[in-house]
Amino acid sequence: MKAQIECFGCNIRQAQEAAAVVCPERDFLWRVSQRVCMVYAHADPNWTPAYMTSLAHKVAREMTGVDDIYAQHKKYYNHLALKLYPELQRFVGEGDGALERAVRVAIVGNIIDLGVYREIEASQILDQLYHVQWGLCDFALFEEDVRRAKTIVYVGDNAGEIVFDKILLGELKKVGVEEIFFVVKGGPVSNDALLTDFWEVGLNDFAQVLTTGKDECGVVPEEGPPDLQEVWKRADLVISKGQGNFESLSGRKEKIYFLLKAKCVPVAREFGVEQGALILKRNHALVDGNGPSPKKVYSSGGVILRKRGEMVEVLLVQKRDSGVWTLPKGHLDDGETEAEAAEREVQEETGYKVSLREKIGEIQFTYHRNGESFEEVASFFLMDPVEEGKKEEEQEIGEVSWFSLPQALTVMQYDNEKKIVIKGGEMFQKC
């Protein structure tokens, strides 16, 4: 992945925050920022975001004179994650699909990133575990490849996060993977895990350790130590954790699965997902023409609008399991048209009888359920409420409520649905 315009400002901020751990004085941080800007004045558009981040942190280390700026922070998050470890084990053991749950645990741990978030609390992490949505999930492919693999290289990311990786490493052992090599950074950069972190959290019970040989974000196998290069070449599968590793490994030909949380806009844009979504994605070089294609499914729903005084309101439903506010919609039954399904699903989910106007448009998204990948096409119609009836008992739907358009755009999570609401509002105003 090539660096994006947003990377300049993000990495100057990272250098400032790292340097401020040692010396928070304004004049000093000003000089740090100036030095990073001098380095970036010669930036190559073909650099990766990970390399830009590495340069910024190098400036912070050199100017503070402290090699491992986040050493105490890493210890803190290792210990915090170890306290959560029993809860993570319980989550994975709650029913069938332990491997899939372990993958979710590992990805959720990617929130422990001091380059993005200054502080992360235990409650935030557990909330992510139960509520954050998938953006992309190639689990069916992942499970098939893992069960065939004898040797796996697992490229770790941040301290603290590696305790969440420990959960997945345990499940990989259970399905029969014989050799697992866990890769940490060769020297301090941000809060990335080092050899000391590997031993501190007990990863040695599940994997052998290798290093990148460098104090840089991401990994370039060809520039690593000989043992890393040797294992990399013979591995059946590579698991890459986090944004930095994705940024440096995307586009390679090996069988790589990227596990991460899309924490920044450029990475979310690269994957075509909402910012904050969870991602399990096999590298594109292998996906094209290989493995089962996602099953295509169709759904239909509505943007129900009404006018109250000068205010336009939209009716939203809240998913019971996730708490996410969304537009009412559901899958087409056999023989149904888009319009028929939209009218039926809206009444079932909201209790309102509606009259349909014109079609607003479609959105597409992918998700994973019960071991299968799906690509869904959802159509939405502009609707007028005609009569409020009794909402049928819906397992999926908790609350139903009217919101002003500005409020709706604030509480809704998915940008593609927000665009449908905006377009529907424009069409409604013209009627």
C-alpha positions in Angstrom: 0.0 0.0 0.0 1.3 3.4 -0.9 1.3 6.3 1.5 -1.6 8.7 1.4 -1.9 12.4 1.9 -3.4 11.8 5.3 -0.2 10.1 6.4 1.8 13.3 6.7 -0.4 14.8 9.4 -0.9 11.5 11.2 2.8 10.8 11.5 3.8 14.3 12.6 1.2 13.9 15.3 2.6 10.5 16.3 6.1 11.9 16.5 4.8 14.7 18.8 3.0 12.4 21.1 5.9 10.0 21.4 8.3 12.8 22.1 5.9 14.3 24.6 6.2 11.1 26.7 9.7 12.2 27.5 9.5 16.0 27.2 6.1 17.7 26.8 7.5 21.3 26.5 6.1 23.2 23.6 9.4 24.5 22.1 10.9 21.0 22.1 7.8 19.5 20.4 8.0 22.3 17.9 11.5 21.3 17.0 10.5 17.6 16.7 7.7 18.6 14.3 10.1 20.7 12.2 12.6 17.8 12.0 9.9 15.4 10.8 8.7 18.0 8.2 12.3 18.2 7.0 12.4 14.5 6.5 9.1 14.5 4.7 10.1 17.3 2.4 11.9 14.5 0.4 9.1 12.0 0.8 8.7 9.5 -2.1 5.1 8.9 -3.2 6.0 5.2 -3.4 6.8 4.9 0.3 4.5 2.8 2.4 2.6 4.4 5.3 4.5 2.1 7.6 7.9 3.5 6.4 6.6 7.1 6.9 5.6 6.1 10.4 9.0 4.5 11.1 10.8 7.7 10.0 8.7 9.9 12.3 9.3 7.7 15.4 13.1 7.6 14.5 13.1 11.4 14.8 11.3 11.2 18.2 13.8 8.6 19.5 16.8 10.5 18.3 15.7 13.9 19.7 14.6 12.6 23.1 17.6 10.3 23.4 15.3 7.5 24.6 15.4 4.3 22.6 12.2 2.7 23.8 9.9 5.6 24.5 6.8 3.5 25.2 8.5 0.8 27.3 6.3 1.5 30.4 3.2 1.8 28.3 3.9 -1.6 26.7 4.3 -3.2 30.1 1.0 -1.7 31.2 -1.0 -3.0 28.3 0.6 -6.4 28.5 -0.6 -6.7 32.1 -4.0 -5.2 31.3 -4.5 -7.8 28.5 -3.3 -10.6 30.7 -6.0 -9.7 33.2 -8.6 -9.9 30.3 -7.2 -13.3 29.2 -9.7 -15.4 31.2 -12.6 -13.4 29.7 -11.2 -13.9 26.2 -11.0 -17.6 26.8 -14.6 -17.7 28.0 -15.7 -15.8 24.9 -14.0 -18.3 22.6 -15.4 -21.3 24.5 -19.1 -20.1 24.5 -20.2 -22.5 21.8 -19.3 -23.8 18.4 -17.0 -22.0 16.1 -14.0 -21.5 18.5 -11.6 -20.8 15.7 -13.8 -18.0 14.3 -14.3 -16.5 17.7 -10.5 -16.6 18.3 -10.0 -14.7 15.0 -12.4 -12.1 16.2 -10.5 -11.9 19.6 -7.2 -11.4 17.8 -8.5 -8.6 15.6 -10.2 -6.8 18.4 -6.8 -6.7 20.2 -5.6 -4.5 17.4 -7.3 -1.5 19.1 -4.3 -1.4 21.4 -2.4 1.0 19.2 -0.8 4.1 20.7 -0.2 5.5 17.2 -4.0 5.9 16.9 -5.4 6.0 20.4 -3.7 7.6 23.4 -5.4 5.5 26.0 -7.4 2.3 25.8 -9.5 1.0 28.6 -10.5 -2.6 29.3 -14.2 -1.7 28.9 -13.6 -0.4 25.4 -11.8 -3.6 24.4 -14.6 -5.8 25.7 -17.2 -3.6 24.0 -15.4 -4.1 20.7 -15.4 -7.8 21.3 -19.1 -8.1 21.4 -20.4 -5.2 19.2 -18.0 -4.1 16.5 -19.1 -5.2 13.0 -17.2 -7.1 10.3 -16.1 -5.1 7.3 -14.6 -8.1 5.4 -14.4 -11.7 6.6 -12.8 -14.4 4.5 -13.2 -16.9 7.3 -14.3 -19.9 5.1 -11.0 -19.5 3.1 -9.0 -18.9 6.3 -10.3 -22.0 8.0 -9.6 -24.2 5.0 -6.1 -22.9 4.6 -5.3 -23.1 8.3 -6.4 -26.8 8.5 -4.1 -27.7 5.6 -1.1 -25.7 6.9 1.7 -27.4 8.8 3.9 -24.2 9.2 2.5 -20.7 9.8 4.3 -17.4 10.2 2.4 -15.1 12.4 3.5 -11.5 12.2 2.7 -9.7 15.5 1.9 -6.1 16.0 1.6 -4.3 19.3 2.4 -5.1 22.9 -0.8 -6.0 24.8 -2.4 -7.0 21.5 -0.2 -10.0 21.4 -2.1 -11.5 24.4 -5.1 -11.5 22.1 -3.0 -13.3 19.5 -2.2 -15.9 22.1 -5.9 -16.9 22.0 -5.7 -17.5 18.3 -2.3 -19.3 18.5 -3.9 -21.8 20.9 -6.7 -22.5 18.5 -4.2 -22.9 15.6 -2.4 -25.6 17.7 -5.7 -27.3 18.3 -6.5 -27.7 14.6 -3.2 -29.3 14.0 -0.7 -26.7 12.9 2.7 -28.2 13.7 5.0 -25.1 13.5 4.1 -21.6 14.4 6.7 -18.8 14.2 5.8 -15.5 15.8 7.5 -12.4 14.4 8.2 -9.3 16.6 10.1 -6.1 15.8 13.9 -6.1 15.9 14.0 -2.8 17.8 11.7 -0.3 19.5 9.2 1.6 17.3 6.0 3.0 18.7 4.3 0.4 21.0 5.2 -2.6 18.7 6.0 -5.8 20.5 9.6 -6.9 21.0 11.3 -10.1 22.2 10.8 -9.0 25.8 7.0 -8.7 25.3 6.9 -12.1 23.6 8.4 -13.7 26.7 6.5 -11.5 29.2 3.1 -12.7 28.0 4.0 -16.3 27.6 3.8 -16.7 23.8 6.6 -19.2 24.0 4.1 -21.8 25.0 2.5 -21.6 21.6 5.2 -20.4 19.1 8.8 -20.0 18.3 10.0 -16.4 18.0 11.7 -14.5 15.2 12.4 -10.8 14.7 12.2 -8.5 11.7 15.7 -7.4 12.5 14.7 -3.8 12.3 13.3 -1.0 14.4 10.6 -0.2 11.8 6.9 -0.6 11.4 5.8 -3.4 9.1 8.1 -6.2 7.8 10.1 -6.7 4.6 11.0 -10.4 4.7 13.9 -10.1 2.2 15.6 -7.5 4.5 15.1 -9.6 7.6 17.5 -12.0 9.4 18.4 -15.3 7.6 16.2 -17.3 9.9 13.2 -15.2 9.1 13.9 -15.4 5.4 14.3 -19.2 5.5 11.0 -19.8 7.5 9.1 -17.3 5.4 10.0 -19.1 2.1 8.8 -22.5 3.4 5.7 -21.4 5.4 2.4 -22.7 4.1 0.6 -19.6 5.4 1.3 -16.1 6.7 -1.0 -14.3 9.2 -0.3 -10.6 9.3 -1.7 -8.5 12.2 -2.4 -4.8 12.2 -2.3 -1.9 9.8 1.5 -1.4 9.6 2.1 -5.0 8.6 -0.7 -4.8 6.0 0.8 -1.6 4.6 4.2 -3.3 4.0 2.9 -6.7 2.9 -0.1 -5.9 0.7 0.4 -6.9 -2.9 2.8 -9.8 -2.3 2.2 -13.2 -3.9 2.5 -15.4 -0.7 -0.6 -16.8 0.9 -1.2 -14.0 3.5 -4.2 -13.3 5.6 -4.5 -9.8 6.9 -6.2 -9.5 10.4 -6.7 -5.9 11.5 -9.1 -3.2 12.6 -9.5 -0.4 10.0 -8.5 2.4 12.4 -7.6 5.1 9.9 -9.4 6.5 6.8 -6.7 5.5 4.2 -6.7 1.9 5.3 -10.5 1.7 5.5 -10.6 3.3 2.0 -8.1 0.7 0.7 -10.3 -2.1 1.8 -13.6 -0.4 1.0 -15.0 -0.7 4.5 -16.3 1.6 7.2 -13.6 3.1 9.5 -13.4 0.9 12.6 -14.6 -2.3 11.0 -12.9 -5.7 11.6 -11.1 -7.2 8.7 -10.0 -10.8 7.9 -8.9 -10.7 4.2 -6.8 -13.0 2.1 -4.3 -11.1 -0.1 -5.8 -10.1 -3.5 -3.1 -11.8 -5.5 -4.5 -15.2 -4.4 -8.2 -14.4 -4.1 -8.5 -13.6 -7.8 -9.6 -16.8 -9.5 -9.0 -19.0 -6.3 -11.2 -20.3 -3.6 -15.0 -20.2 -3.3 -16.6 -16.9 -4.3 -18.9 -15.2 -1.8 -22.5 -16.2 -2.2 -24.6 -13.4 -3.6 -27.8 -12.5 -1.7 -30.4 -9.7 -2.2 -32.3 -7.6 0.3 -34.7 -4.7 0.2 -35.8 -2.0 2.5 -36.9 1.5 2.9 -36.1 5.1 3.9 -39.3 6.1 5.7 -39.6 9.9 5.9 -42.1 12.3 7.4 -42.2 16.0 8.0 -42.8 17.5 11.5 -43.1 21.2 11.2 -40.0 22.3 9.3 -38.1 19.1 10.3 -37.8 16.0 8.2 -37.6 12.8 10.2 -36.5 9.2 9.2 -37.5 6.0 10.9 -34.5 3.8 12.0 -34.3 0.4 13.7 -31.7 -0.7 16.3 -30.1 -4.2 16.0 -30.6 -6.0 19.3 -27.2 -7.8 19.3 -25.0 -4.9 18.3 -27.0 -1.7 19.3 -26.3 -0.3 15.8 -29.0 2.0 14.3 -29.8 1.1 10.7 -32.4 1.3 8.0 -35.1 -1.4 8.0 -34.5 -4.1 5.4 -34.5 -7.9 4.9 -33.9 -10.6 2.3 -36.2 -11.3 -0.6 -38.4 -14.3 -0.4 -38.7 -16.6 -3.4 -40.8 -15.0 -6.1 -40.8 -11.5 -4.4 -40.0 -8.3 -6.2 -37.7 -5.7 -4.6 -40.7 -3.5 -3.9 -42.8 -6.3 -2.4 -39.9 -7.4 -0.1 -39.2 -3.8 0.9 -42.8 -3.2 1.9 -43.1 -6.5 3.8 -39.8 -6.2 5.6 -40.4 -2.6 6.7 -43.8 -3.5 8.2 -42.3 -6.6 10.0 -39.4 -4.6 11.5 -41.1 -1.4 12.3 -44.8 -2.1 12.5 -45.6 0.7 10.1 -47.7 0.3 6.9 -46.1 2.3 4.2 -46.6 3.5 0.7 -43.7 3.2 -1.7 -42.4 5.9 -3.9 -39.4 5.5 -6.3 -36.3 3.5 -5.7 -33.5 5.5 -4.1 -30.6 3.2 -5.0 -28.5 0.2 -3.9 -25.6 -0.6 -1.7 -23.2 -3.6 -1.6 -21.3 -5.1 1.3 -19.8 -8.4 2.3 -20.0 -10.4 5.6 -19.5 -13.8 7.0 -22.0 -16.1 8.7 -21.9 -19.8 9.8 -18.7 -20.5 7.9 -19.8 -18.9 4.6 -19.0 -15.6 2.9 -21.8 -13.5 1.4 -22.0 -10.5 -0.9 -25.2 -8.7 -0.3 -26.9 -6.2 -2.6 -29.5 -4.1 -0.7 -32.1 -1.9 -2.5 -33.9 0.9 -0.8 -37.1 2.7 -1.7 -38.4 6.1 -0.6 -41.5 5.5 1.6 -44.3 7.4 3.3 -45.7 6.1 6.6 -49.4 5.4 6.2 -50.4 3.7 9.5 -48.6 2.7 12.6 -49.4 -0.9 13.5 -48.0 -3.4 15.9 -44.4 -4.5 15.3 -44.0 -8.2 15.0 -41.7 -9.9 17.5 -38.4 -9.6 15.9 -35.3 -11.4 17.3 -33.0 -9.0 15.5 -34.7 -5.7 16.1 -34.7 -4.0 19.5 -35.9 -0.4 19.3 -37.7 1.5 16.5 -37.5 5.3 16.6 -37.8 8.5 14.6 -34.8 10.8 14.2 -34.3 14.1 12.5 -32.0 13.7 9.4 -29.0 15.3 11.2 -29.5 13.1 14.3 -29.9 10.0 12.1 -26.6 10.7 10.3 -24.9 11.0 13.8 -26.3 7.7 15.2 -26.0 5.6 12.1 -22.8 3.6 11.7 -22.6 2.7 8.0 -21.5 5.4 5.5 -23.2 3.6 2.6 -26.6 3.7 4.4 -26.0 7.4 5.3 -25.6 8.2 1.7 -28.9 6.5 0.9 -30.6 8.6 3.7 -29.1 11.8 2.3 -30.2 11.0 -1.2 -33.7 10.0 0.0 -34.0 13.3 1.9 -33.1 15.2 -1.2 -35.8 13.3 -3.2 -38.3 13.8 -0.4 -37.8 17.6 -0.4 -38.3 17.8 -4.1 -41.7 16.0 -4.0 
